[in-house]
Amino acid sequence: MPQQIIQNLESGLVVRTKINENFTELYGAAEGSILYDSTYGVVADGVTDDSAATNAFLAALTERGGVGVMKPGPRLFASQVTWDRSFPDVTSTAKLVANGVVVKTSHSGTALRINGSPGDFLWTEVEGLVVNEQTNSTSIGGIEQVNTACVVLRNCHNQSNGDVMTSNYKPYWIRNADPLDQDTGSFWTWHLNCSVRRTGTTFLNNAVTLQGAANATTISGCNYSGVVDGVKFANEPGGIDYLANGCTIIDTAFEAASGNAVRVIGNAGQTFQGFKLIGGRCESVTGAVLSLEGLTTSSGRPPMVFMPTVDTTVGAIVNNPNNINVDVTYIDTDITTPRMEQTGGGKIIRSQSAASDVLELQTANIDSGLRLTNIDGTTVYGWLRPISGGMELAARAAGSQTLALTSVRGISGTGTRAANLRGTATLAAATSLVVSLPTAEADSTYFVYLTPRAANGGCWVSARGTTSFTINFNASYTGNVDWLLVR
């Protein structure tokens, strides 16, 4: 049995278990609460089938709670190994310490299945387990969760051979117990600093599969390389239409993916709610950072992507063929491709009370600025941009697009705003008429254009002031005169 050194510290009891040349500290573990799989007959030579002994060890760990330590070394599991954490049998939290353990299988299941949903939010944790499938093409997964709640996978790794594994293989698999019942899903999962890296030349199908109601899953600080898709959301096969909601991926790296970093496969009428992809990095991803496939209905809580680092080898930021609502922002000064924020419901930018500028566009050169296009960027409608000696607001030069200004208050060619635009004056057998301006002008240095100019010998403007001006005719005139004020 591994050597134990018990120390009482001010922070509580610490058990240091010597499982190899180093000590593993199990903080908060009471003396006598640690179980060892070697006690239950585990050989850990990579040749002997340790599945039955490991199942007995995990059953004891569930019954007793506390900490279970797996002997470092290779494992061969010739039949399914299941850690059953079903309520009401579970009465305490439990942690499985598997640092230094490398598992391979020779059966058609998964390397480790965690089954059942303990009551009272009692946590179940696995630390340091490595799955290394190099020869068993019948294996369907690494670590599998079925109808679980409050599971933490910490520092786990999958390094299976893509040339051997089939497309059904799932390194991390979270799913329902019943495809037709969303309440049998797996809730509140945390993957912390876990990873997938293929061996061989063929990409593994995907790193993490969130199948059905894998709600409130958090993936943080993970690394996925050599996969088709990094994280895949899908409905239960043969089950109800239900995609995991409220999931978050934080500071996770996606590298060398032949598909997408995150792929969502749904059906018409479904929504994808509350998803957040924050931070991390995408590099050498052939597809998109986020691919939304089959969905036709926007969610009131649309998916959000904030990626500070997106390599130029990424195929697209978002694949969104049906244009559902999604918020996307990425900022990376190392790349020259356009940076994008995409919103389905619009965007409000609100200035602070002391701010003078709500939005500032700092253009790099003349003729670059704000451009309005259709959703795929193929048609340009107009520009707002600096030009030599000033600024231009213009419609597209070619084609049918024209510039339409509506609800315009005034037009000015100077730095002084015009407070009025146009109006109509009615004369009745008069040679002059004082026109009162609806809004006072800043000063009297404005221009007034009149129609008809040539009627009855012509007309002109005099007595321009801040609140009025006078229209004059050479002869008595009855009728309307339209006026236009510009600066």
Order of alpha helices (4+ residues) and beta strands (2+ residues): beta-beta-beta-beta-alpha-beta-beta-beta-beta-beta-beta-beta-beta-beta-beta-beta-beta-beta-beta-beta-beta-beta-beta-beta-beta-beta-beta-beta-beta-beta-beta-beta-beta-beta-beta-beta-beta-beta-beta-beta
